[in-house]
Amino acid sequence: MESALSNEVSVTLPTTTPVVGLIPQQQMRVVSVDSQDVVGGYYAATNAIDGTRPPSGHTEWYQRTAPLPHTLVLDLGGQYQVDGFRYLPRQDGTSNGTIADYQFSVSPDGTTWALPWRPAHSLPTPARNGALHRQNRALCTSGCLVRDERRPWTSASELNVFGTIRTPPSVTLSAAPASIAAGLPATLTWAATNATACSATWTTATATAGSQSVKPTATTTYTLTCTGAGGTASASTVVTVTPKPSVTLSAAPTSIAAGLPATLTWAATNATACSATWTTATATAGSQSVKPTATTTYTLTCTGAGGTASASTVVPVTPKPSVTLSAAPASIAAGLPATLTWATTNATACSATWTTATATAGSQSVKPTATTTYTLTCTGAGGTASASTVVTVTPKPSVTLSAAPASIAAGLPATLTWPPLMRRLFRHVDHGHRHGGVAERQAHGHHHLYADLHRRGRHRLREYYCLD
C-alpha cells in the first residue's frame, strides 16, 4: 500500500495470517554494501536503518558512479519468518536513487541464499502495492538482500522488514553411561522443542524425542540435528570409551631344570592393579622370581576402568635325569665275574670309569678282586644324576693250624692250635691205618679239616672242623 508519507512502499504477504510487526531496526546491522557515498556527503548505508528519515543512504555519486546492480545485506539480529518489507525513498526533495526494480532474498546463515524474489512489474512513482509470493517466505537469519537494477544509483531513507519471530529448536542429547569400557553399550537419549524432525547418522529415528543404544569401540562424539519452523539446532554428546587393559607376561629363562629359578616380568597398560597367586605384588609392572619343580603355567590378571585382562606364560621344567644301577650277582668270590646293568630316564648320555659305553641303558661285565663300589653318572637337559652299586668280593678262606709238639711218641698227647674261625663239627672213629696228623677233605659242600688225635691199635679218633 502507499502511505501518507512521500512514496513509501510496503510489500506484504497476501495471506490471512496477520503481519506481526516490524523487526526492530535497533537490532539490525549492515553486513555489507557494494557502494555508499561518504565523500560528497554522509550517505552511509546505515542511514537506511537508523530510524530517521533524512539523511538517506546513497550509493557513490560524487567522485564516481558505481554500476548496477547495487546490493545491501542486512543482519536482522534474530531468526524470523520474513513476511514483507517497507521502502521509504529519500525525503530531501529529490528523487535521485529511488528504487525502480528490485530483488529480495533471504538466508539462514548469510551464505546460502534462497532464490531471489522480484515483483512481476516495476514499482511506479508513486509506487503501488507489491506482493511477496508465499513460496518465498523464508527465515532470514543473517541478512536480506535488495537490488536496484534500473538506475545507476540507489538511495533509501528508511528500510524496514516485517517478520514473525520464530523460536529456534532446542535440543538436548545425553549418554548414559557417559564412559564405558570397549564393547559395552551406552544409551543416547534426546529431546527437542520447537522442532518437527530430527536426524543423525547413528540412528534411523526422526522423532523429536527418543533413545538409541550404541556400542562404540573408541571415544565417539554423537551429534543430533533437529529442524523446525524456527530453524535448525544441533546437540552433541561424547561417549568416552575407556580402553581395556592390556598385559604382557614373560619368563626368563624360558626353560629351566628342576629346582632352578626363573624370573617372571610383567607390564600392563590402562590398568590400575594386577594380581596373581604367585606374587604379593599388585603393581602394574614388575618382576618376580619363581622356582617351580614341574612345568607350570603362570597367569597374571590386571584390572582398570576399561575392564579386566589376563596374560599367561609357561615355564617348562625339564626333569632331572634318574639312574638305576645294579649288579648280578651282588656278591662273588674273588676272580669271578659280575654283570652291572643300568637304565636312565631324561638323560642323553652316561659315563663311568669302568665302561666305555655312553648309552643311557646297557650292561657291563666286571671282575673285581676286592669289594668295589661302581658309580655311573648320566646327564640330560634337566641336569646330572648318579647311581652306585657295590659288588662284594668274598675272599677265599685261609687257615693256620699248628701242633705242639709237632712230633710225639705213640700214645703221648699233642696240642693243636687254630684261629677262631675253625669250629669242631664232630668226632669220628676211623678204623684206617693212618698215623696221627691233619688232613683236609670235602664233605657236604664244605671244606673240612680233620686231625688224628690218638690211635688205639687199629682205631683212630678224628675230630672234624669247619672252615668258616
C-alpha positions in Angstrom: 0.0 0.0 0.0 1.1 3.6 -0.4 1.3 5.5 2.8 0.8 9.2 3.6 4.5 9.7 3.5 6.0 10.5 0.2 6.4 7.4 -2.0 6.5 5.0 1.0 6.0 1.4 -0.3 5.1 -1.6 1.8 5.3 -5.1 0.3 3.5 -7.7 2.3 2.5 -11.3 2.0 -1.1 -11.7 0.8 -2.3 -14.2 3.4 -4.9 -14.4 6.1 -2.0 -14.5 8.6 -1.7 -11.0 10.1 1.7 -9.3 9.9 3.0 -9.4 13.4 5.2 -6.3 13.1 8.4 -4.7 12.1 11.7 -6.2 13.1 13.3 -3.5 15.3 15.9 -1.6 13.4 17.9 -1.2 16.5 18.9 -4.9 16.4 19.6 -4.9 12.7 23.0 -4.2 11.2 24.6 -3.7 7.8 26.6 -6.7 6.9 27.8 -5.5 3.6 27.0 -2.9 0.9 28.5 -2.7 -2.6 28.6 1.1 -2.7 28.0 4.1 -0.4 29.0 7.7 -0.7 30.6 9.3 2.3 32.7 11.8 0.3 30.0 14.0 -1.3 28.0 13.8 1.9 27.4 11.4 4.6 25.2 8.9 2.8 26.3 5.7 4.6 24.1 2.6 4.1 23.4 2.6 7.9 21.2 5.7 7.4 18.6 3.4 5.9 18.1 1.6 9.2 18.7 4.4 11.7 15.0 5.3 12.2 15.4 8.9 10.9 14.1 10.0 7.5 16.9 12.3 6.4 19.7 11.6 5.9 19.4 8.8 3.4 21.7 6.0 2.4 23.0 6.6 -1.1 25.4 4.8 -3.4 28.5 6.6 -4.7 27.8 9.6 -7.0 30.3 12.4 -6.1 33.6 11.1 -7.4 32.3 8.1 -9.3 29.1 6.3 -10.0 29.1 2.7 -9.1 27.4 0.4 -11.7 24.2 -1.5 -11.2 23.1 -3.7 -9.6 23.6 -2.4 -6.0 23.4 -4.8 -3.1 22.7 -4.3 0.6 22.9 -7.2 3.1 21.3 -6.8 6.5 21.6 -8.9 9.6 18.1 -9.0 11.2 19.5 -9.8 14.6 17.4 -12.9 15.1 15.5 -15.7 13.4 12.4 -14.6 11.7 9.8 -15.7 9.2 10.1 -12.7 6.8 6.6 -11.5 5.8 7.4 -8.4 3.8 9.4 -5.1 3.7 8.8 -1.4 3.5 10.9 1.0 1.5 10.9 4.8 2.0 12.7 6.8 -0.7 14.8 9.8 0.2 12.9 12.6 1.8 15.1 15.6 1.0 13.1 16.8 -2.1 14.9 14.9 -4.8 14.1 11.5 -6.3 17.6 10.5 -7.2 18.2 6.9 -6.4 14.6 5.9 -6.0 14.4 2.1 -6.5 12.5 1.0 -9.6 13.3 -2.7 -9.8 14.5 -4.9 -7.0 15.1 -8.5 -5.9 14.6 -9.7 -2.4 16.4 -12.8 -0.9 16.7 -14.4 2.5 19.3 -16.6 4.1 19.5 -18.5 7.4 23.3 -18.2 7.6 24.4 -15.4 5.3 26.0 -17.9 3.0 23.2 -20.0 1.5 20.5 -17.7 -0.1 17.1 -18.6 -1.2 16.2 -17.9 -4.9 15.7 -14.1 -5.2 12.1 -12.9 -5.5 11.2 -9.9 -7.6 7.8 -8.4 -8.4 6.1 -9.1 -11.7 6.3 -5.4 -12.6 8.4 -2.4 -11.7 7.3 -0.1 -9.0 6.0 3.2 -10.5 6.4 6.5 -8.7 4.4 6.9 -6.6 4.7 3.1 -6.0 1.8 0.8 -5.8 1.3 -2.2 -3.6 3.7 -5.0 -4.1 3.2 -8.7 -3.1 5.7 -11.2 -1.7 4.9 -14.6 -3.0 4.0 -17.2 -0.4 6.5 -19.7 -1.7 9.4 -17.3 -0.9 8.5 -17.0 2.7 11.8 -17.9 4.4 13.7 -17.4 7.5 16.1 -14.5 7.4 18.8 -15.1 10.0 21.8 -13.3 8.7 20.6 -10.9 6.2 18.2 -9.7 3.5 19.3 -8.6 0.0 17.8 -5.8 -2.0 18.9 -4.7 -5.6 18.1 -1.8 -7.8 18.7 -2.8 -11.4 17.4 0.3 -13.4 19.2 3.5 -12.5 22.9 3.8 -11.9 22.5 4.8 -8.2 20.3 3.8 -5.3 19.1 5.6 -2.2 16.9 4.8 0.7 15.7 7.0 3.6 14.4 4.0 5.6 14.2 0.3 5.0 12.0 -1.9 7.3 11.5 -5.6 7.3 8.3 -7.3 8.5 8.9 -10.5 10.3 7.3 -13.0 12.6 9.8 -14.2 15.2 10.3 -17.9 15.3 11.7 -19.7 18.3 14.5 -21.9 17.1 14.6 -25.5 18.0 16.4 -26.5 21.2 17.9 -30.0 21.5 19.3 -32.0 24.4 21.3 -35.1 23.9 22.9 -37.2 26.6 24.6 -40.5 27.0 24.2 -43.0 29.9 26.7 -44.0 31.0 28.9 -41.3 29.5 32.0 -43.5 30.0 32.1 -47.2 29.1 34.6 -50.0 28.6 35.2 -51.0 25.0 32.4 -53.2 23.7 29.9 -52.2 26.3 26.7 -50.3 25.3 25.6 -46.8 26.1 22.2 -45.3 25.6 21.8 -41.9 23.8 18.6 -40.0 24.8 17.4 -36.9 23.1 14.5 -34.4 23.3 13.8 -31.4 21.1 11.4 -28.5 21.4 10.1 -26.3 18.5 11.3 -29.0 16.2 9.4 -31.1 13.7 12.0 -33.7 12.9 15.5 -34.9 14.0 18.2 -36.8 12.2 21.6 -38.3 13.0 24.0 -40.8 11.3 23.8 -43.2 14.3 20.0 -43.7 14.2 17.2 -44.1 11.7 14.7 -42.4 14.0 13.4 -39.0 13.1 11.3 -38.4 16.1 11.9 -35.3 18.2 12.4 -37.4 21.3 13.7 -40.9 21.8 16.7 -43.1 22.7 19.2 -45.3 20.9 21.7 -47.8 22.1 25.2 -47.5 20.7 28.3 -49.6 21.2 31.4 -47.6 20.2 34.8 -49.2 20.2 36.5 -45.8 20.7 35.6 -42.5 22.2 33.0 -41.0 19.9 31.1 -37.7 19.6 27.4 -38.2 18.7 25.5 -35.3 17.1 21.8 -34.9 16.6 20.3 -32.2 14.3 16.7 -31.1 14.6 14.7 -28.7 12.4 11.6 -26.7 12.8 9.8 -23.5 11.7 12.4 -21.5 13.7 15.4 -23.1 12.0 17.8 -25.8 12.9 19.6 -26.7 16.0 22.1 -29.4 17.0 23.3 -31.0 20.1 26.3 -33.3 20.7 27.4 -35.7 23.5 30.6 -37.7 23.9 30.7 -41.3 24.9 34.2 -41.9 26.3 35.4 -45.4 25.7 38.0 -46.5 28.3 40.3 -48.9 26.6 40.5 -52.4 28.1 43.8 -53.2 29.9 46.5 -55.0 28.0 49.0 -57.2 29.8 52.3 -58.9 28.9 53.9 -61.6 31.0 57.2 -63.3 30.1 59.7 -65.7 31.8 63.5 -65.7 31.6 64.9 -68.2 31.0 62.1 -69.8 29.1 63.1 -73.3 30.2 64.8 -74.4 33.4 66.0 -77.6 35.2 64.1 -78.6 38.3 65.0 -76.5 41.3 66.5 -73.7 39.3 64.9 -70.2 39.4 63.2 -68.2 36.6 62.2 -64.6 36.6 58.6 -63.5 35.6 58.3 -60.0 34.2 55.1 -58.2 33.5 53.7 -54.8 32.3 50.2 -53.6 31.9 48.6 -50.5 30.2 45.2 -49.0 31.1 45.3 -50.9 34.3 45.2 -49.8 38.0 46.2 -53.0 39.7 47.4 -56.6 39.0 47.2 -59.8 41.0 48.4 -63.4 40.8 48.7 -66.3 43.1 52.5 -66.5 42.7 53.2 -62.9 43.9 52.0 -60.5 46.5 52.8 -57.5 44.3 49.8 -55.5 42.9 51.8 -53.0 40.8 51.0 -52.8 37.0 54.7 -53.6 36.2 57.3 -55.6 38.0 59.1 -58.9 38.2 59.1 -62.0 40.5 61.5 -64.9 40.9 59.9 -68.4 40.9 61.3 -71.8 41.3 58.9 -74.4 40.0 59.6 -78.1 40.4 57.5 -79.1 37.4 56.3 -77.3 34.2 54.0 -74.5 35.4 51.7 -72.0 33.7 51.7 -68.6 35.4 48.8 -66.2 35.0 48.5 -62.5 35.8 45.2 -60.6 35.9 45.0 -56.8 35.7 42.0 -54.5 36.1 41.2 -51.0 35.1 38.4 -48.7 34.3 38.1 -50.5 30.9 37.7 -53.9 32.4 39.9 -56.9 33.1 42.7 -58.6 31.1 45.0 -61.6 31.8 48.2 -62.9 30.4 49.9 -66.2 30.9 53.3 -67.7 30.4 54.6 -71.3 30.7 57.9 -72.1 32.5 58.8 -75.6 31.2 60.8 -77.5 33.8 63.0 -80.2 32.3 63.0 -83.1 34.8 66.3 -84.2 36.3 67.7 -87.5 35.0 67.1 -90.6 37.1 69.5 -93.6 37.1 69.4 -97.2 38.3 72.5 -99.4 38.5 72.5 -102.9 39.8 75.0 -105.9 40.0 74.2 -109.6 39.5 75.4 -111.3 41.5 75.9 -108.7 44.1 78.4 -110.9 45.9 81.1 -113.0 44.3 84.2 -115.0 45.1 87.4 -113.4 44.2 88.2 -113.7 40.5 84.6 -114.5 39.5 82.6 -112.0 37.2 79.5 -109.9 38.0 77.3 -108.0 35.5 76.5 -104.4 36.0 73.2 -103.3 34.4 71.9 -99.7 34.2 68.9 -97.7 32.9 68.0 -94.0 32.9 65.2 -91.6 32.2 65.5 -87.9 31.0 69.2 -88.5 30.2 71.1 -88.1 27.0 74.4 -89.7 27.9 76.1 -91.7 30.6 79.7 -92.2 31.6 81.7 -94.3 34.1 85.3 -95.3 34.7 84.5 -99.0 34.4 83.0 -98.8 30.9 83.5 -97.0 27.6 79.8 -97.1 26.9 77.9 -93.8 26.9 74.4 -95.2 26.2 71.6 -94.4 28.6 71.0 -98.1 29.1 73.2 -101.1 29.0 75.3 -103.7 30.8 78.9 -104.4 31.5 80.8 -107.4 33.0 83.3 -106.7 35.7 85.6 -109.0 37.7 86.8 -107.2 40.8 89.4 -108.7 43.0 88.0 -106.9 46.1 84.7 -105.4 47.2 84.2 -102.5 44.8 81.7 -99.6 44.6 80.7 -98.8 40.9 79.2 -95.4 40.1 77.5 -94.3 36.8 76.8 -90.6 36.0 74.2 -89.5 33.5 73.4 -86.1 32.1 70.4 -84.5 30.4 68.6 -81.2 29.8 67.4 -81.3 33.4 70.9 -81.7 35.0 73.0 -84.6 36.2 72.3 -87.7 38.3 74.4 -90.6 39.5 73.8 -94.1 40.8 76.1 -96.6 42.6 76.1 -100.3 43.4 78.5 -102.4 45.4 79.9 -105.8 44.3 81.1 -107.7 47.3 84.0 -110.0 46.8 84.1 -112.9 49.3 87.8 -113.8 50.0 89.0 -117.4 49.8 89.5 -118.9 53.3 92.9 -119.1 54.7 93.7 -121.4 57.7 96.6 -121.8 60.0 96.8 -124.9 62.3 99.8 -125.8 64.4 100.7 -128.7 66.6 102.9 -128.6 69.7 104.9 -130.7 69.9 104.9 -131.4 66.2 106.3 -134.9 66.9 105.4 -137.2 69.7 105.8 -140.8 70.7 102.9 -143.0 70.3 100.4 -142.6 73.0 101.6 -139.1 74.0 99.4 -136.0 73.6 100.0 -133.1 71.3 98.2 -129.7 71.3 96.6 -128.4 68.1 96.1 -124.6 67.8 93.9 -122.9 65.1 92.3 -119.5 64.5 88.8 -118.8 66.0 87.2 -119.2 62.6 87.5 -123.0 62.9 84.8 -124.9 64.8 84.6 -128.5 65.6 81.9 -130.3 63.8 82.1 -133.9 65.1 84.4 -136.7 66.1 84.8 -139.8 64.1 86.5 -143.1 64.9 88.3 -144.3 61.9 89.4 -147.9 61.6 92.0 -146.9 59.0 95.7 -147.3 59.4 96.9 -143.7 59.1 99.1 -142.2 61.7 98.2 -139.1 63.6 98.2 -135.9 61.6 95.9 -133.2 60.0 94.2 -133.6 56.6 91.5 -131.8 54.5 88.5 -133.2 52.7 85.3 -132.1 51.1 82.1 -133.1 52.9 78.6 -131.9 52.1 79.9 -129.0 50.1 82.2 -127.7 52.9 85.9 -127.8 53.4 86.7 -129.7 56.5 89.9 -130.3 58.4 90.4 -133.4 60.5 93.1 -134.4 62.9 94.1 -137.8 64.2 94.1 -137.3 67.9 95.4 -140.7 69.0 95.5 -144.2 68.0 94.5 -147.3 69.8 95.6 -150.2 67.9 94.0 -150.1 64.6 91.5 -147.4 65.7 91.9 -143.6 65.2 89.9 -140.9 66.8 89.4 -137.9 64.4 87.9 -134.5 65.1 86.4 -132.5 62.1 86.4 -128.7 61.9 84.5 -126.4 59.6 86.4 -123.6 58.0 84.1 -120.6 58.2 
